[in-house]
Amino acid sequence: MSGWQTRGVPDDRIDLDSLIGAWRGALQAAHAALRSAGLDHDISGSDLGLRTRRLSDERTEMVAVLGAFANDRYARPRLVRLLGSPVETRKLLGLPAGIEACVFNVDGILVASAALHAEAWREMFNQFVSRRIERTGLPYAAFSRRIDYPRLIHGRSREDAVRAFLESRGISLSEGESDDPPESDTVHGLANRKNALLLKRLDEHGIRAFDGARLYLQLAHDAGLQCAVVSGSTTTRALLARSDLSTLIDECVDGNTAQRDHLRRKPEPDMHLAACHRLGVAPGRTALFETTADGVLAGRAGGFGLVVIVDQNGNTAALNAAGADRVVTDLGEVLEHELGAPAKATARP
């Protein structure tokens, strides 16, 4: 191992996550084999102790070698995946005893998809408004990300968002059908046009998962916890695929699920409870990760064992008052905190 030269190897040639995952699997397998041999008395106690120490030394050496590649503050913390057992890994996650699963909102926790959605909405509506002005001569206001997105779009289904925007401009369109082509000036046509623009942006620009979120999901996977995502977007699976998170997610409850199963959106807990049902884990044994006061209300109404809010807008006091168990700025903050202060709370029954 010591002969492995790390200098002069460009970082972009190294898939650090894959290396860490492969070595963690190998080290765990070796540890399990030694433990089994000891229990079966296939090797003596002294020999078992010697081999266990050698394995520990190899783990330490591997951390040092990979640390040469992890030469920035985002990559280096991933090495904690090599350091602990599944029990120790659970402590890093900051979860109380009894938690068996995690349910995550997607935007603002795993990926920064709101900006991508907002730009697709802006492009679609402004194309529509421009053609409408040319045809009617009426001075319709363009779409504003700052004003219209939070007031008319966020938290609504695509069709409801289209209806809200049209109503705000005094425009009436026919509903159309769910499979209307994106070129159709109907409610469903505009909704489908926005979806097509979003997918185009994903193809052109991609989307990156937050580093802290990726590491948190990897550690949850290492600890044997099941993970689900909840999102009102119908493009959630595409977002997960483009951000390389799909393999870390066991179940997905998205806008398509909500429409098909008539699930109410936040602050109602319907979608979150559907995620628990799919995982086969009771809400009281599940940690919920959300971003807003509505998410807190959904978690409390659903009886979740822990409600963690990821907030980047400085609303900690209001979110705590709403009933959040914990408010952080990102999932990486949980890991940084727990490296020095493991959680000792207990999940709700």
C-alpha positions in Angstrom: 0.0 0.0 0.0 2.8 2.4 0.9 4.2 2.1 -2.7 1.0 3.7 -4.1 2.2 7.0 -5.5 -0.4 9.8 -5.2 1.5 12.8 -6.4 1.0 14.0 -9.9 -2.4 12.3 -10.3 -5.0 14.8 -11.4 -8.1 14.8 -9.1 -10.5 14.5 -12.0 -9.1 11.0 -12.7 -10.1 9.8 -9.3 -13.6 8.8 -8.3 -13.1 9.3 -4.6 -16.6 8.1 -3.7 -16.2 4.8 -5.5 -12.7 4.3 -4.0 -14.0 4.9 -0.4 -17.1 2.7 -1.0 -14.9 -0.1 -2.3 -12.4 0.1 0.5 -15.1 0.3 3.1 -16.8 -2.8 1.8 -13.5 -4.7 1.7 -12.5 -3.6 5.2 -15.9 -4.5 6.6 -15.8 -7.9 4.9 -12.3 -8.5 6.4 -13.5 -7.5 9.9 -16.6 -9.8 9.6 -14.4 -12.7 8.5 -12.0 -12.2 11.5 -15.0 -12.0 13.9 -16.5 -15.1 12.5 -13.2 -17.0 12.7 -12.8 -15.9 16.3 -16.3 -17.0 17.2 -15.7 -20.4 15.5 -12.3 -20.8 17.2 -10.6 -21.2 13.9 -7.8 -19.0 15.1 -6.3 -18.4 18.5 -7.1 -15.3 20.6 -3.6 -13.9 20.2 -3.6 -14.5 16.4 -7.1 -12.8 16.2 -5.8 -9.8 18.1 -2.7 -9.5 15.9 -4.8 -9.7 12.7 -7.3 -7.2 14.0 -4.5 -4.7 14.8 -3.1 -5.2 11.3 -6.5 -4.6 9.8 -6.8 -1.4 11.9 -3.4 -0.3 10.7 -4.4 -0.9 7.1 -7.6 1.2 7.6 -5.5 4.0 9.0 -3.0 3.8 6.1 -5.8 3.8 3.6 -7.3 6.9 5.1 -3.9 8.6 4.8 -3.5 7.6 1.2 -7.0 8.7 0.1 -6.5 11.9 2.1 -3.8 12.8 -0.4 -6.5 12.9 -3.1 -9.2 14.5 -0.9 -7.3 17.8 -0.8 -10.2 20.2 -0.4 -12.7 20.8 2.4 -15.6 19.2 0.5 -13.8 15.9 -0.3 -11.9 15.3 2.9 -14.9 14.7 5.2 -15.9 11.7 3.0 -13.1 9.7 4.6 -15.2 9.3 7.7 -16.9 6.5 5.8 -13.8 4.4 6.3 -13.4 5.1 10.0 -16.4 3.6 11.8 -18.7 0.6 12.1 -22.4 0.8 11.2 -23.2 1.6 14.8 -20.6 4.4 14.9 -21.8 5.7 11.6 -25.3 6.0 12.9 -24.0 8.4 15.6 -22.4 10.6 12.9 -25.9 11.1 11.4 -27.2 12.7 14.6 -30.2 10.4 14.8 -31.8 9.2 18.0 -32.0 5.5 18.9 -34.8 3.7 17.2 -34.7 5.6 13.9 -34.8 3.1 11.0 -35.4 5.3 8.0 -35.0 8.9 6.6 -37.4 10.8 4.4 -35.9 13.9 2.6 -37.4 16.8 0.8 -35.4 17.2 -2.4 -35.0 20.9 -3.1 -32.8 22.8 -0.7 -31.6 19.6 1.1 -30.2 17.3 -1.6 -30.0 19.6 -4.6 -30.6 23.2 -5.4 -33.4 22.5 -7.9 -35.6 25.5 -7.0 -33.5 27.9 -9.1 -33.6 25.4 -12.0 -37.4 25.2 -11.8 -37.8 28.9 -11.4 -35.8 29.6 -14.6 -37.8 27.0 -16.6 -41.0 28.7 -15.4 -39.7 32.2 -16.2 -38.7 31.1 -19.7 -42.0 29.4 -20.5 -44.3 32.1 -19.1 -42.3 34.9 -20.7 -42.4 33.2 -24.1 -46.2 32.8 -23.7 -46.7 36.4 -22.5 -44.6 37.8 -25.4 -46.7 36.0 -28.0 -49.9 37.0 -26.2 -48.8 40.7 -26.3 -48.0 40.5 -30.0 -51.4 38.9 -30.7 -53.6 41.1 -28.5 -51.6 44.3 -28.0 -52.4 44.1 -24.2 -49.6 45.0 -21.8 -49.3 41.8 -19.8 -46.6 41.8 -17.0 -43.7 39.4 -17.5 -43.0 36.6 -15.0 -40.9 37.7 -12.0 -38.8 35.1 -10.2 -38.7 37.3 -7.1 -42.4 38.0 -6.9 -44.3 35.4 -8.9 -42.4 32.3 -8.1 -42.9 32.2 -4.3 -46.4 33.6 -4.5 -47.9 31.7 -7.4 -45.6 28.7 -8.2 -43.8 27.2 -5.2 -45.6 24.3 -3.5 -48.2 23.9 -6.2 -48.7 21.3 -8.9 -47.6 22.3 -12.4 -51.2 22.7 -13.5 -52.2 24.7 -10.4 -49.2 26.9 -10.9 -50.2 27.6 -14.5 -53.8 28.4 -13.4 -52.5 30.8 -10.6 -50.2 32.7 -13.0 -52.9 33.0 -15.7 -55.4 34.3 -13.1 -52.9 36.8 -11.9 -52.7 38.2 -15.4 -56.4 38.0 -16.2 -55.9 35.4 -18.8 -58.3 32.5 -19.5 -57.2 29.3 -21.3 -58.9 26.0 -21.8 -57.7 23.2 -19.6 -56.8 20.9 -22.5 -55.7 17.3 -21.8 -52.8 15.9 -19.8 -51.0 14.8 -22.9 -51.3 18.1 -24.7 -48.1 18.8 -26.7 -45.9 21.6 -25.2 -46.8 23.9 -28.2 -50.5 24.0 -27.1 -51.8 27.1 -25.4 -53.8 25.2 -22.8 -53.2 24.8 -19.1 -51.8 21.3 -19.6 -49.9 22.4 -22.7 -48.1 25.2 -20.8 -47.4 22.8 -17.9 -45.9 20.3 -20.3 -43.9 23.1 -22.0 -42.4 24.0 -18.6 -41.5 20.4 -18.0 -39.8 20.1 -21.4 -37.7 23.3 -20.7 -36.7 21.9 -17.4 -35.4 18.6 -18.8 -33.6 20.6 -21.5 -31.8 22.7 -18.9 -30.9 19.5 -17.0 -29.4 18.0 -20.2 -27.5 21.2 -21.0 -26.3 22.3 -17.5 -26.8 19.2 -15.3 -27.3 19.5 -11.5 -25.0 18.7 -8.6 -26.0 17.3 -5.3 -24.8 19.2 -2.2 -21.6 17.6 -0.9 -22.9 17.3 2.6 -26.1 15.8 1.4 -24.3 13.2 -0.7 -22.1 12.2 2.2 -25.1 12.0 4.6 -26.9 9.7 2.2 -23.8 7.5 1.8 -23.4 7.3 5.6 -27.1 6.5 6.0 -26.7 3.7 3.4 -23.6 2.4 5.3 -25.5 2.4 8.5 -28.3 0.3 7.0 -31.0 3.0 7.1 -33.6 3.1 4.4 -34.0 6.5 2.6 -36.9 8.0 0.6 -37.4 11.3 -1.0 -40.6 13.4 -1.3 -41.1 16.2 -3.8 -44.0 17.8 -5.6 -42.1 17.9 -8.8 -42.9 15.3 -11.5 -39.2 15.4 -12.6 -37.8 14.2 -9.3 -36.4 11.0 -10.7 -34.6 12.9 -13.4 -33.1 15.3 -10.8 -31.9 12.3 -8.8 -30.4 10.6 -11.8 -28.6 13.7 -13.1 -27.2 14.4 -9.6 -26.1 10.7 -9.2 -28.2 10.1 -6.1 -30.5 7.5 -7.5 -28.6 4.5 -6.1 -28.7 6.1 -2.6 -32.5 6.4 -2.6 -34.8 3.5 -1.9 -38.2 5.1 -2.6 -39.5 8.2 -4.4 -42.9 9.9 -3.8 -43.2 12.7 -6.3 -45.7 14.8 -8.1 -46.7 11.9 -10.3 -47.4 9.8 -7.2 -49.4 12.6 -5.6 -51.6 13.0 -8.7 -52.2 9.3 -9.1 -52.9 8.6 -5.5 -54.7 11.9 -4.7 -52.1 12.8 -2.0 -52.4 16.3 -0.5 -49.4 18.5 -0.3 -47.8 20.2 2.7 -48.7 21.1 5.3 -50.7 17.8 5.1 -48.5 14.8 5.7 -50.0 12.6 3.0 -46.8 12.4 0.8 -44.5 11.8 3.7 -46.7 9.1 5.1 -46.8 7.5 1.7 -43.0 7.4 1.7 -43.0 5.6 5.1 -45.5 3.1 3.8 -43.4 2.3 0.8 -40.3 1.9 3.0 -42.3 -0.3 5.4 -41.2 1.8 8.4 -43.6 3.5 10.9 -43.4 7.4 11.0 -42.3 7.3 14.6 -39.3 5.3 13.5 -38.5 7.8 10.7 -36.5 11.0 10.6 -38.0 13.7 8.3 -35.8 16.3 6.7 -37.7 19.4 5.4 -37.1 23.1 4.6 -40.1 25.1 5.7 -42.6 25.6 8.5 -45.1 23.7 6.3 -42.7 20.8 6.4 -42.6 21.0 10.2 -46.4 20.9 10.4 -46.5 17.9 8.0 -43.9 16.1 10.2 -45.8 16.8 13.4 -49.1 15.8 11.9 -47.6 12.6 10.5 -46.1 11.6 13.9 -42.5 11.5 12.7 -39.8 10.5 15.2 -37.6 13.4 14.4 -38.1 16.6 12.3 -34.9 18.3 11.0 -35.2 21.5 9.1 -32.5 22.6 6.6 -32.8 26.4 6.5 -30.5 28.8 4.6 -32.7 31.9 5.2 -32.0 32.6 8.8 -35.5 31.5 10.1 -34.2 29.4 12.9 -36.4 31.0 15.7 -39.6 30.7 13.7 -38.9 27.1 12.7 -38.1 26.1 16.2 -41.3 27.8 17.3 -43.2 25.7 14.7 -42.0 22.5 16.3 -38.7 21.6 14.6 -36.5 19.3 16.6 -33.4 20.7 15.0 -32.6 23.5 12.5 -29.3 23.3 10.5 -28.0 25.1 7.4 -27.1 21.8 5.5 -26.7 18.2 6.2 -23.0 18.6 6.4 -23.4 20.7 9.5 -25.1 17.7 11.2 -22.0 15.5 10.5 -19.6 18.2 11.6 -21.4 18.6 14.9 -21.8 14.9 15.6 -18.1 14.2 15.1 -17.7 15.9 18.4 -21.1 15.4 20.1 -23.0 12.2 19.3 -26.8 12.4 19.7 -28.4 10.8 22.7 -32.1 11.5 22.1 -34.7 8.8 21.6 -37.1 8.4 18.7 -40.8 8.8 19.3 -42.6 5.5 19.8 
